[in-house]
Amino acid sequence: MPAVEKAPSLSCRNAALGLLARREHSTQELQRKLDARGYGNDEVETVLADLHREHLLSDERFTEEYVRFRVNKGFGPVRLKQELAERGISAAQAAPYLEGYDWFDLAAEARLKRFGHLEPDDFKHRAKQMRFLQYRGFTAEQIRNVFKQNDWE
């Protein structure tokens, strides 16, 4: 009896489409979620390939949307690169989507939103604000610029 290639189950495709209907996913994220639901590796790979071919799954579209969403939440480029890497997006793939932002202004906006207009009155408060910006994923240069542009030095 010749080997017959098994078509992926409709439930696997429907599960993938259900996840994509809620939000964009990277290929790696979607694969992880489908694997966790107990679908076979071959079945998942077939469904993912079909979704890519039909332009229903796109790492580029995911990256663009993810970066825009997280930038609006006040996160910086270092954190975004790390989060994207966790989702299977390489630094090279992410780079074009991280360009075009004024990270210096975004760092200042994040500080302003969290701490308001009051300048840090001592080293302890300034260090706290700097740690916050570092946690949010801004570079040391971007953080220093926030404090220089406000003449708090």
DSSP file (Angstrom, degrees, kcal/mol; ACC not computed):
  #  RESIDUE AA STRUCTURE BP1 BP2  ACC     N-H-->O    O-->H-N    N-H-->O    O-->H-N    TCO  KAPPA ALPHA  PHI   PSI    X-CA   Y-CA   Z-CA
    1    1 A M              0   0    0      0, 0.0     3,-0.1     0, 0.0     2,-0.0   0.000 360.0 360.0 360.0 124.5    0.0    0.0    0.0
    2    2 A P        -     0   0    0      0, 0.0     2,-0.3     0, 0.0     0, 0.0  -0.327 360.0 -99.5 -69.2 150.2    1.6    3.4   -1.0
    3    3 A A        -     0   0    0      1,-0.0     2,-0.5    -2,-0.0     0, 0.0  -0.537  36.3-151.2 -71.4 128.9    2.1    6.0    1.6
    4    4 A V        -     0   0    0     -2,-0.3     2,-0.5    -3,-0.1    -1,-0.0  -0.890  16.0-123.7-104.5 127.4   -0.6    8.6    1.5
    5    5 A E        -     0   0    0     -2,-0.5     2,-0.4     1,-0.1    -2,-0.0  -0.576  28.6-131.2 -72.2 123.4    0.3   12.1    2.6
    6    6 A K        -     0   0    0     -2,-0.5     3,-0.1     1,-0.0    -1,-0.1  -0.609  14.8-132.0 -80.4 129.5   -2.1   13.0    5.4
    7    7 A A        -     0   0    0     -2,-0.4     3,-0.1     1,-0.1    36,-0.1  -0.513  34.0 -96.5 -76.1 147.1   -3.8   16.4    5.0
    8    8 A P        -     0   0    0      0, 0.0    -1,-0.1     0, 0.0    36,-0.0  -0.325  47.0-100.0 -64.5 148.2   -3.8   18.6    8.1
    9    9 A S     >  -     0   0    0      1,-0.1     4,-1.5    -3,-0.1     3,-0.3  -0.317  19.8-127.1 -68.6 151.5   -6.9   18.4   10.1
   10   10 A L  H  > S+     0   0    0      1,-0.2     4,-2.8     2,-0.2     5,-0.2   0.820 108.7  61.7 -66.8 -30.9   -9.5   21.1    9.8
   11   11 A S  H  > S+     0   0    0      2,-0.2     4,-2.3     1,-0.2    -1,-0.2   0.865 101.6  51.5 -67.1 -34.4   -9.4   21.6   13.5
   12   12 A C  H  > S+     0   0    0     -3,-0.3     4,-2.3     2,-0.2    -1,-0.2   0.934 112.8  45.2 -66.4 -45.2   -5.7   22.6   13.5
   13   13 A R  H  X S+     0   0    0     -4,-1.5     4,-2.8     1,-0.2    -2,-0.2   0.916 113.4  50.0 -63.4 -43.1   -6.3   25.1   10.7
   14   14 A N  H  X S+     0   0    0     -4,-2.8     4,-2.4     2,-0.2    -1,-0.2   0.887 109.5  51.2 -64.3 -38.2   -9.4   26.5   12.5
   15   15 A A  H  X S+     0   0    0     -4,-2.3     4,-2.0     2,-0.2    -1,-0.2   0.924 111.9  47.5 -63.4 -43.4   -7.4   26.8   15.8
   16   16 A A  H  X S+     0   0    0     -4,-2.3     4,-2.4     1,-0.2    -2,-0.2   0.926 112.9  47.8 -63.7 -44.9   -4.7   28.7   13.9
   17   17 A L  H  X S+     0   0    0     -4,-2.8     4,-1.8     1,-0.2    -1,-0.2   0.870 109.2  54.5 -64.7 -36.4   -7.3   31.0   12.2
   18   18 A G  H  X S+     0   0    0     -4,-2.4     4,-0.9    -5,-0.2    -1,-0.2   0.906 110.1  46.2 -62.9 -41.9   -9.0   31.6   15.6
   19   19 A L  H >X S+     0   0    0     -4,-2.0     4,-1.5     1,-0.2     3,-0.5   0.907 113.4  48.7 -66.4 -41.8   -5.7   32.7   17.1
   20   20 A L  H 3< S+     0   0    0     -4,-2.4    -1,-0.2     1,-0.2    -2,-0.2   0.771 103.2  62.1 -70.1 -25.5   -4.9   34.9   14.1
   21   21 A A  H 3< S+     0   0    0     -4,-1.8    -1,-0.2    -5,-0.2    -2,-0.2   0.813 104.7  48.5 -69.2 -28.5   -8.4   36.5   14.2
   22   22 A R  H << S-     0   0    0     -4,-0.9     2,-0.3    -3,-0.5    -2,-0.2   0.906 131.6 -32.2 -77.1 -43.1   -7.7   37.8   17.7
   23   23 A R  S  < S-     0   0    0     -4,-1.5    -1,-0.3     0, 0.0     2,-0.1  -0.973  73.5 -75.9-166.5 165.5   -4.3   39.3   16.8
   24   24 A E        -     0   0    0     -2,-0.3     2,-0.3    -3,-0.1    33,-0.1  -0.428  46.4-166.3 -67.5 146.8   -1.2   38.9   14.6
   25   25 A H        -     0   0    0     -2,-0.1    33,-0.4    33,-0.1    37,-0.2  -0.958  20.3-119.2-130.5 150.9    1.2   36.2   15.7
   26   26 A S     >  -     0   0    0     -2,-0.3     4,-2.5    36,-0.1     5,-0.2  -0.482  35.4-108.7 -78.1 163.1    4.7   35.4   14.6
   27   27 A T  H  > S+     0   0    0      1,-0.2     4,-2.5     2,-0.2     5,-0.2   0.917 120.6  50.1 -58.8 -44.0    5.2   32.0   13.0
   28   28 A Q  H  > S+     0   0    0     59,-0.5     4,-2.5     2,-0.2    -1,-0.2   0.907 110.3  49.6 -64.0 -42.6    7.1   30.8   16.1
   29   29 A E  H  > S+     0   0    0     58,-0.6     4,-2.3     2,-0.2    -1,-0.2   0.938 113.0  46.3 -59.8 -48.2    4.3   31.9   18.5
   30   30 A L  H  X S+     0   0    0     -4,-2.5     4,-2.4     1,-0.2     5,-0.2   0.900 112.0  51.0 -64.2 -41.3    1.6   30.3   16.4
   31   31 A Q  H  X S+     0   0    0     -4,-2.5     4,-2.7    -5,-0.2    -1,-0.2   0.929 110.2  49.8 -61.6 -45.0    3.6   27.1   16.2
   32   32 A R  H  X S+     0   0    0     -4,-2.5     4,-2.2     1,-0.2    -2,-0.2   0.911 112.0  48.0 -59.5 -43.6    4.2   27.0   19.9
   33   33 A K  H  X S+     0   0    0     -4,-2.3     4,-1.0     2,-0.2    -1,-0.2   0.891 113.2  46.6 -67.5 -39.5    0.5   27.5   20.6
   34   34 A L  H  <>S+     0   0    0     -4,-2.4     5,-1.7     2,-0.2     3,-0.3   0.891 111.4  51.9 -70.2 -38.2   -0.6   24.8   18.2
   35   35 A D  H ><5S+     0   0    0     -4,-2.7     3,-1.7     1,-0.2    -2,-0.2   0.907 106.7  54.5 -60.7 -41.4    2.0   22.4   19.6
   36   36 A A  H 3<5S+     0   0    0     -4,-2.2    -1,-0.2     1,-0.3    -2,-0.2   0.763 101.7  58.8 -65.3 -24.6    0.6   23.1   23.1
   37   37 A R  T 3<5S-     0   0    0     -4,-1.0    -1,-0.3    -3,-0.3    -2,-0.2   0.443 122.5-106.2 -85.4   0.5   -2.8   22.2   21.9
   38   38 A G  T < 5 +     0   0    0     -3,-1.7     2,-0.2     1,-0.3    -3,-0.2   0.590  67.1 148.0  92.5  10.9   -1.6   18.7   20.9
   39   39 A Y      < -     0   0    0     -5,-1.7    -1,-0.3     1,-0.1    -2,-0.1  -0.543  53.7-100.6 -78.0 147.7   -1.4   19.0   17.1
   40   40 A G     >  -     0   0    0     -2,-0.2     4,-2.6     1,-0.1     5,-0.2  -0.278  24.2-119.5 -67.7 152.3    1.3   16.9   15.4
   41   41 A N  H  > S+     0   0    0      1,-0.2     4,-2.6     2,-0.2     5,-0.2   0.900 113.7  47.8 -60.1 -44.4    4.4   18.7   14.2
   42   42 A D  H  > S+     0   0    0      1,-0.2     4,-2.1     2,-0.2    -1,-0.2   0.903 112.5  50.0 -63.6 -40.7    3.9   17.7   10.6
   43   43 A E  H  > S+     0   0    0      2,-0.2     4,-2.3     1,-0.2    -2,-0.2   0.918 111.8  47.5 -63.6 -44.7    0.3   18.9   10.7
   44   44 A V  H  X S+     0   0    0     -4,-2.6     4,-2.8     1,-0.2     5,-0.2   0.926 111.1  51.0 -64.3 -45.8    1.3   22.2   12.3
   45   45 A E  H  X S+     0   0    0     -4,-2.6     4,-2.3     1,-0.2    -1,-0.2   0.889 110.4  49.6 -60.4 -39.8    4.0   22.8    9.7
   46   46 A T  H  X S+     0   0    0     -4,-2.1     4,-2.3     2,-0.2    -1,-0.2   0.930 112.2  47.2 -64.5 -45.5    1.6   22.1    6.9
   47   47 A V  H  X S+     0   0    0     -4,-2.3     4,-2.5     2,-0.2    -2,-0.2   0.920 112.3  49.9 -63.1 -43.9   -1.0   24.5    8.3
   48   48 A L  H  X S+     0   0    0     -4,-2.8     4,-2.3     1,-0.2    -1,-0.2   0.905 110.5  50.0 -62.5 -41.4    1.7   27.2    8.8
   49   49 A A  H  X S+     0   0    0     -4,-2.3     4,-2.4    -5,-0.2    -1,-0.2   0.914 111.3  49.1 -62.7 -42.3    3.0   26.8    5.3
   50   50 A D  H  X S+     0   0    0     -4,-2.3     4,-2.0     1,-0.2    -2,-0.2   0.919 110.7  49.9 -62.4 -43.4   -0.6   27.1    3.9
   51   51 A L  H  <>S+     0   0    0     -4,-2.5     5,-2.7     1,-0.2     6,-1.3   0.875 111.1  49.4 -65.6 -37.0   -1.3   30.2    6.0
   52   52 A H  H ><5S+     0   0    0     -4,-2.3     3,-1.5     4,-0.2    -1,-0.2   0.938 110.6  50.0 -64.0 -46.2    2.0   31.8    4.8
   53   53 A R  H 3<5S+     0   0    0     -4,-2.4    -2,-0.2     1,-0.3    -1,-0.2   0.846 112.0  47.9 -61.9 -34.3    1.1   31.0    1.2
   54   54 A E  T 3<5S-     0   0    0     -4,-2.0    -1,-0.3    -5,-0.2    -2,-0.2   0.387 112.8-120.9 -87.3   3.4   -2.4   32.6    1.6
   55   55 A H  T < 5S+     0   0    0     -3,-1.5    -3,-0.2     2,-0.2    -2,-0.1   0.775  82.4 118.5  60.6  29.3   -0.8   35.7    3.3
   56   56 A L  S   <S+     0   0    0     -5,-2.7     2,-0.4     1,-0.2    -4,-0.2   0.629  73.4  45.7 -92.8 -17.7   -2.8   35.0    6.5
   57   57 A L        +     0   0    0     -6,-1.3     2,-0.4    -9,-0.1    -1,-0.2  -0.994  68.9 163.9-127.9 124.4    0.4   34.6    8.5
   58   58 A S     >  -     0   0    0     -2,-0.4     4,-2.3   -33,-0.4     5,-0.1  -0.948  30.6-160.9-146.8 119.7    3.2   37.1    8.1
   59   59 A D  H  > S+     0   0    0     -2,-0.4     4,-2.6     2,-0.2     5,-0.2   0.841  98.8  54.7 -66.5 -32.0    6.2   37.7   10.3
   60   60 A E  H  > S+     0   0    0      2,-0.2     4,-2.5     1,-0.2    -1,-0.2   0.933 109.8  44.7 -66.3 -46.0    6.7   41.1    8.7
   61   61 A R  H  > S+     0   0    0      2,-0.2     4,-2.3     1,-0.2     5,-0.2   0.905 114.0  50.8 -64.8 -41.4    3.1   42.2    9.4
   62   62 A F  H  X S+     0   0    0     -4,-2.3     4,-3.0   -37,-0.2     5,-0.2   0.941 111.1  48.4 -59.2 -47.7    3.4   40.9   13.0
   63   63 A T  H  X S+     0   0    0     -4,-2.6     4,-2.7     1,-0.2     5,-0.3   0.920 111.4  49.2 -61.7 -45.7    6.7   42.8   13.5
   64   64 A E  H  X S+     0   0    0     -4,-2.5     4,-2.1     1,-0.2    -1,-0.2   0.934 115.9  42.5 -59.3 -47.5    5.3   46.0   12.2
   65   65 A E  H  X S+     0   0    0     -4,-2.3     4,-2.4     2,-0.2    -2,-0.2   0.904 114.6  50.5 -67.5 -41.9    2.2   45.8   14.4
   66   66 A Y  H  X S+     0   0    0     -4,-3.0     4,-2.5    -5,-0.2     5,-0.2   0.922 111.4  47.6 -64.0 -45.3    4.0   44.6   17.5
   67   67 A V  H  X S+     0   0    0     -4,-2.7     4,-2.6    -5,-0.2     5,-0.2   0.938 112.8  48.7 -62.5 -46.9    6.6   47.4   17.3
   68   68 A R  H  X S+     0   0    0     -4,-2.1     4,-1.9    -5,-0.3    -1,-0.2   0.920 113.2  47.8 -59.4 -44.6    3.9   50.1   16.8
   69   69 A F  H  X S+     0   0    0     -4,-2.4     4,-0.8     1,-0.2    -1,-0.2   0.923 115.1  43.7 -63.1 -46.3    1.9   48.8   19.7
   70   70 A R  H  <>S+     0   0    0     -4,-2.5     5,-1.9     2,-0.2     4,-0.3   0.843 110.5  54.8 -73.5 -33.2    4.8   48.6   22.1
   71   71 A V  H ><5S+     0   0    0     -4,-2.6     3,-1.6    -5,-0.2    -1,-0.2   0.916 106.3  52.9 -63.1 -41.6    6.3   52.0   21.1
   72   72 A N  H 3<5S+     0   0    0     -4,-1.9    -1,-0.2     1,-0.3    -2,-0.2   0.738 104.9  56.0 -65.1 -21.9    2.9   53.5   21.9
   73   73 A K  T 3<5S-     0   0    0     -4,-0.8    -1,-0.3    -3,-0.3    -2,-0.2   0.469 126.0-101.8 -87.4  -3.8    3.1   51.8   25.3
   74   74 A G  T < 5S+     0   0    0     -3,-1.6     2,-0.3    -4,-0.3    -3,-0.2   0.743  70.2 145.8  94.7  25.3    6.5   53.6   26.0
   75   75 A F      < -     0   0    0     -5,-1.9    -1,-0.3    62,-0.1    62,-0.2  -0.718  37.1-134.1 -99.5 150.1    9.0   50.8   25.3
   76   76 A G     >  -     0   0    0     60,-2.9     4,-2.1    -2,-0.3    62,-0.2  -0.336  27.7 -96.1 -98.4 177.0   12.4   51.4   23.8
   77   77 A P  H  > S+     0   0    0      0, 0.0     4,-2.3     0, 0.0     5,-0.2   0.808 116.6  55.6 -66.8 -33.4   14.5   49.6   21.1
   78   78 A V  H  > S+     0   0    0     59,-2.3     4,-1.9     2,-0.2    60,-0.1   0.948 112.1  42.8 -65.6 -47.1   16.5   47.3   23.3
   79   79 A R  H  > S+     0   0    0     58,-0.5     4,-2.8     1,-0.2     5,-0.2   0.899 112.9  53.4 -65.3 -40.6   13.4   45.8   25.0
   80   80 A L  H  X S+     0   0    0     -4,-2.1     4,-2.6    57,-0.2     5,-0.2   0.914 107.6  50.5 -63.0 -42.7   11.6   45.6   21.6
   81   81 A K  H  X S+     0   0    0     -4,-2.3     4,-2.2     2,-0.2    -1,-0.2   0.915 112.5  47.7 -60.3 -42.4   14.5   43.6   20.1
   82   82 A Q  H  X S+     0   0    0     -4,-1.9     4,-1.9     2,-0.2    -2,-0.2   0.936 112.8  47.2 -64.5 -47.3   14.6   41.3   23.0
   83   83 A E  H  X S+     0   0    0     -4,-2.8     4,-0.7     1,-0.2    -2,-0.2   0.886 112.8  49.4 -63.4 -39.6   10.8   40.7   22.9
   84   84 A L  H ><>S+     0   0    0     -4,-2.6     5,-2.7    -5,-0.2     3,-0.8   0.894 107.6  54.3 -66.8 -39.0   10.8   40.1   19.2
   85   85 A A  H ><5S+     0   0    0     -4,-2.2     3,-1.6     1,-0.3    -2,-0.2   0.885 104.1  55.6 -61.5 -38.2   13.7   37.6   19.5
   86   86 A E  H 3<5S+     0   0    0     -4,-1.9    -1,-0.3     1,-0.3    -2,-0.2   0.738 108.0  50.2 -64.1 -22.3   11.6   35.7   22.0
   87   87 A R  T <<5S-     0   0    0     -3,-0.8   -58,-0.6    -4,-0.7   -59,-0.5   0.241 127.6 -97.1-102.1  11.2    8.9   35.5   19.4
   88   88 A G  T < 5S+     0   0    0     -3,-1.6     2,-0.6     1,-0.2    -3,-0.2   0.635  81.5 131.1  88.4  14.7   11.2   34.3   16.6
   89   89 A I      < -     0   0    0     -5,-2.7    -1,-0.2    -6,-0.1    -2,-0.2  -0.901  50.0-137.9-104.3 119.7   12.0   37.6   14.9
   90   90 A S     >  -     0   0    0     -2,-0.6     4,-2.2     1,-0.1     5,-0.2  -0.234  21.9-111.4 -72.3 163.1   15.7   38.1   14.3
   91   91 A A  H  > S+     0   0    0      1,-0.2     4,-2.0     2,-0.2    -1,-0.1   0.868 120.0  54.0 -61.2 -36.6   17.4   41.5   14.9
   92   92 A A  H  4 S+     0   0    0      1,-0.2    -1,-0.2     2,-0.2    -3,-0.0   0.892 109.8  46.5 -66.0 -39.2   17.9   41.8   11.1
   93   93 A Q  H  4 S+     0   0    0      1,-0.2     4,-0.3     2,-0.1    -2,-0.2   0.867 115.9  46.1 -68.9 -35.5   14.2   41.2   10.5
   94   94 A A  H >X S+     0   0    0     -4,-2.2     3,-1.3     1,-0.2     4,-1.0   0.793  91.8  82.8 -77.6 -29.1   13.3   43.7   13.2
   95   95 A A  H >X S+     0   0    0     -4,-2.0     3,-1.0     1,-0.3     4,-0.8   0.847  87.5  51.1 -49.9 -48.9   15.7   46.5   12.2
   96   96 A P  H 34 S+     0   0    0      0, 0.0     3,-0.3     0, 0.0    -1,-0.3   0.825 110.9  50.2 -62.2 -27.4   13.6   48.1    9.4
   97   97 A Y  H <4 S+     0   0    0     -3,-1.3    -2,-0.2    -4,-0.3    -3,-0.1   0.650 106.8  54.5 -84.8 -14.9   10.6   48.3   11.7
   98   98 A L  H X< S+     0   0    0     -4,-1.0     3,-0.6    -3,-1.0    -1,-0.2   0.538  92.6  91.0 -92.8  -8.9   12.6   50.0   14.5
   99   99 A E  T 3< S+     0   0    0     -4,-0.8     3,-0.1    -3,-0.3     0, 0.0  -0.451  71.1  44.1 -81.2 158.7   13.9   52.8   12.2
  100  100 A G  T 3  S+     0   0    0      1,-0.3     2,-0.4    -2,-0.1    -1,-0.2   0.423  84.3 112.9  90.6  -2.6   12.0   56.0   11.8
  101  101 A Y    <   -     0   0    0     -3,-0.6     2,-1.2     4,-0.0    -1,-0.3  -0.818  67.4-132.6-101.5 144.1   11.3   56.6   15.5
  102  102 A D     >  -     0   0    0     -2,-0.4     4,-2.3     1,-0.2     3,-0.3  -0.762  26.7-177.4 -92.1  90.4   12.9   59.4   17.5
  103  103 A W  H  > S+     0   0    0     -2,-1.2     4,-2.1     1,-0.2    -1,-0.2   0.780  77.3  59.5 -63.6 -28.3   14.0   57.2   20.5
  104  104 A F  H  > S+     0   0    0      2,-0.2     4,-1.9     1,-0.2    -1,-0.2   0.938 109.6  42.1 -65.9 -46.0   15.3   60.2   22.3
  105  105 A D  H  > S+     0   0    0     -3,-0.3     4,-2.5     1,-0.2    -2,-0.2   0.884 113.2  53.4 -67.2 -38.5   11.9   61.9   22.3
  106  106 A L  H  X S+     0   0    0     -4,-2.3     4,-2.2     2,-0.2    -1,-0.2   0.873 107.7  50.9 -65.8 -36.1   10.1   58.7   23.1
  107  107 A A  H  X S+     0   0    0     -4,-2.1     4,-2.2     2,-0.2    -1,-0.2   0.916 111.0  48.7 -64.8 -42.8   12.4   58.2   26.1
  108  108 A A  H  X S+     0   0    0     -4,-1.9     4,-2.6     1,-0.2    -2,-0.2   0.899 111.2  50.1 -63.8 -40.3   11.6   61.7   27.3
  109  109 A E  H  X S+     0   0    0     -4,-2.5     4,-2.7     2,-0.2    -1,-0.2   0.899 109.3  51.0 -64.6 -41.0    7.9   61.1   26.8
  110  110 A A  H  X S+     0   0    0     -4,-2.2     4,-1.8     2,-0.2    -2,-0.2   0.909 112.5  46.5 -63.6 -42.0    8.0   57.8   28.8
  111  111 A R  H  X S+     0   0    0     -4,-2.2     4,-3.1     2,-0.2     5,-0.4   0.927 113.6  48.8 -64.8 -44.6    9.8   59.6   31.7
  112  112 A L  H  X S+     0   0    0     -4,-2.6     4,-2.2     1,-0.2    -2,-0.2   0.903 110.7  50.2 -61.7 -43.1    7.3   62.5   31.6
  113  113 A K  H  < S+     0   0    0     -4,-2.7    -1,-0.2     1,-0.2    -2,-0.2   0.885 118.8  37.7 -64.4 -38.9    4.3   60.1   31.6
  114  114 A R  H  < S+     0   0    0     -4,-1.8    -2,-0.2    -5,-0.2    -1,-0.2   0.881 133.5  20.1 -81.0 -40.1    5.7   58.2   34.6
  115  115 A F  H  < S-     0   0    0     -4,-3.1     3,-0.4     1,-0.2    -3,-0.2   0.508  94.6-140.7-115.1  -7.0    7.2   60.9   36.7
  116  116 A G     <  -     0   0    0     -4,-2.2    -1,-0.2    -5,-0.4    -2,-0.1  -0.242  47.1 -47.3  78.0-168.1    5.6   64.2   35.5
  117  117 A H  S    S+     0   0    0     -4,-0.1    -1,-0.2     2,-0.1     2,-0.2   0.633  99.0 108.9 -81.0 -15.1    7.2   67.6   35.0
  118  118 A L        -     0   0    0     -3,-0.4     3,-0.1    -6,-0.1    -3,-0.0  -0.427  68.0-130.4 -68.7 132.0    9.0   67.7   38.3
  119  119 A E        -     0   0    0     -2,-0.2     2,-0.2     1,-0.1    -1,-0.1  -0.500  33.7 -91.9 -78.4 151.0   12.8   67.3   38.0
  120  120 A P        -     0   0    0      0, 0.0    -1,-0.1     0, 0.0     3,-0.0  -0.445  34.1-155.8 -63.8 130.8   14.5   64.7   40.2
  121  121 A D        +     0   0    0     -2,-0.2     2,-0.3    -3,-0.1    -2,-0.0   0.604  68.0  14.0 -90.1 -10.8   15.6   66.6   43.3
  122  122 A D  S  > S-     0   0    0      1,-0.1     4,-2.2     0, 0.0     5,-0.2  -0.945  85.5 -92.7-152.4 175.6   18.5   64.3   44.3
  123  123 A F  H  > S+     0   0    0     -2,-0.3     4,-2.8     1,-0.2     5,-0.2   0.863 119.0  57.8 -61.0 -37.7   20.6   61.4   43.0
  124  124 A K  H  > S+     0   0    0      2,-0.2     4,-1.8     1,-0.2    -1,-0.2   0.920 110.0  42.5 -60.8 -46.4   18.3   58.8   44.4
  125  125 A H  H  > S+     0   0    0      2,-0.2     4,-2.1     1,-0.2    -1,-0.2   0.877 114.5  50.8 -69.7 -37.3   15.3   60.0   42.4
  126  126 A R  H  X S+     0   0    0     -4,-2.2     4,-2.3     2,-0.2    -2,-0.2   0.923 110.0  49.8 -65.7 -42.6   17.3   60.6   39.3
  127  127 A A  H  X S+     0   0    0     -4,-2.8     4,-2.6     1,-0.2    -2,-0.2   0.872 108.6  53.9 -63.0 -37.2   18.7   57.0   39.5
  128  128 A K  H  X S+     0   0    0     -4,-1.8     4,-2.0    -5,-0.2    -1,-0.2   0.917 110.1  46.2 -62.8 -43.4   15.2   55.7   40.0
  129  129 A Q  H  X S+     0   0    0     -4,-2.1     4,-2.1     2,-0.2    -2,-0.2   0.878 112.1  51.0 -67.3 -37.8   14.0   57.4   36.8
  130  130 A M  H  X S+     0   0    0     -4,-2.3     4,-2.3     2,-0.2    -2,-0.2   0.909 109.4  50.2 -66.8 -41.3   17.1   56.2   34.9
  131  131 A R  H  X S+     0   0    0     -4,-2.6     4,-2.8     2,-0.2    -2,-0.2   0.890 108.3  54.2 -63.4 -38.6   16.4   52.6   36.0
  132  132 A F  H  X S+     0   0    0     -4,-2.0     4,-2.0     1,-0.2    -2,-0.2   0.942 110.3  45.2 -59.5 -48.0   12.8   52.9   34.9
  133  133 A L  H  <>S+     0   0    0     -4,-2.1     5,-2.1     1,-0.2     4,-0.5   0.869 112.5  51.5 -66.1 -35.6   13.9   54.0   31.4
  134  134 A Q  H ><5S+     0   0    0     -4,-2.3     3,-1.3     1,-0.2    -1,-0.2   0.924 109.0  50.5 -65.5 -43.6   16.5   51.3   31.3
  135  135 A Y  H 3<5S+     0   0    0     -4,-2.8    -2,-0.2     1,-0.3    -1,-0.2   0.867 105.5  57.5 -60.2 -37.3   13.9   48.7   32.2
  136  136 A R  T 3<5S-     0   0    0     -4,-2.0   -60,-2.9    -5,-0.2    -1,-0.3   0.617 125.2-103.3 -72.1 -11.4   11.7   50.1   29.4
  137  137 A G  T < 5 +     0   0    0     -3,-1.3   -59,-2.3    -4,-0.5   -58,-0.5   0.719  69.6 143.3 101.5  22.9   14.4   49.3   27.0
  138  138 A F      < -     0   0    0     -5,-2.1    -1,-0.3   -62,-0.2   -62,-0.1  -0.695  49.8-112.1 -93.2 150.9   16.1   52.6   26.2
  139  139 A T     >  -     0   0    0     -2,-0.3     4,-2.3     1,-0.1     5,-0.2  -0.284  26.0-108.9 -76.5 164.3   19.8   52.8   25.7
  140  140 A A  H  > S+     0   0    0      1,-0.2     4,-2.8     2,-0.2     5,-0.2   0.887 120.8  52.7 -59.9 -39.7   22.2   54.6   28.0
  141  141 A E  H  > S+     0   0    0      1,-0.2     4,-2.1     2,-0.2    -1,-0.2   0.913 109.6  47.8 -63.4 -43.1   22.7   57.4   25.4
  142  142 A Q  H  > S+     0   0    0      2,-0.2     4,-1.4     1,-0.2    -1,-0.2   0.883 113.1  48.9 -65.2 -38.4   19.0   57.9   25.1
  143  143 A I  H  X S+     0   0    0     -4,-2.3     4,-1.3     2,-0.2     3,-0.3   0.930 110.4  49.5 -67.8 -45.8   18.6   58.0   28.9
  144  144 A R  H  X S+     0   0    0     -4,-2.8     4,-2.1     1,-0.2     3,-0.2   0.895 107.6  56.2 -59.3 -39.3   21.4   60.5   29.4
  145  145 A N  H  X S+     0   0    0     -4,-2.1     4,-2.8     1,-0.2    -1,-0.2   0.856  99.6  59.5 -62.6 -35.6   19.9   62.7   26.7
  146  146 A V  H  X S+     0   0    0     -4,-1.4     4,-0.6    -3,-0.3    -1,-0.2   0.913 111.5  40.1 -58.4 -42.5   16.6   62.9   28.6
  147  147 A F  H  <>S+     0   0    0     -4,-1.3     5,-2.0    -3,-0.2     6,-0.4   0.808 115.3  51.3 -80.7 -29.4   18.3   64.4   31.5
  148  148 A K  H ><5S+     0   0    0     -4,-2.1     3,-2.0     1,-0.2    -2,-0.2   0.913 105.3  54.8 -70.4 -43.3   20.6   66.7   29.5
  149  149 A Q  H 3<5S+     0   0    0     -4,-2.8    -1,-0.2     1,-0.3    -2,-0.2   0.734 109.0  49.2 -66.8 -19.7   17.8   68.1   27.4
  150  150 A N  T 3<5S-     0   0    0     -4,-0.6    -1,-0.3    -5,-0.2    -2,-0.2   0.335 108.5-126.4 -99.2   7.1   16.0   69.2   30.6
  151  151 A D  T < 5 +     0   0    0     -3,-2.0    -3,-0.2     1,-0.1    -2,-0.1   0.853  65.4 136.8  53.4  41.8   19.2   70.8   32.0
  152  152 A W      <       0   0    0     -5,-2.0    -4,-0.1     1,-0.2    -1,-0.1   0.440 360.0 360.0 -94.0   0.0   19.0   68.8   35.2
  153  153 A E              0   0    0     -6,-0.4    -1,-0.2    -5,-0.2    -5,-0.1   0.475 360.0 360.0 -82.2 360.0   22.7   68.0   35.3
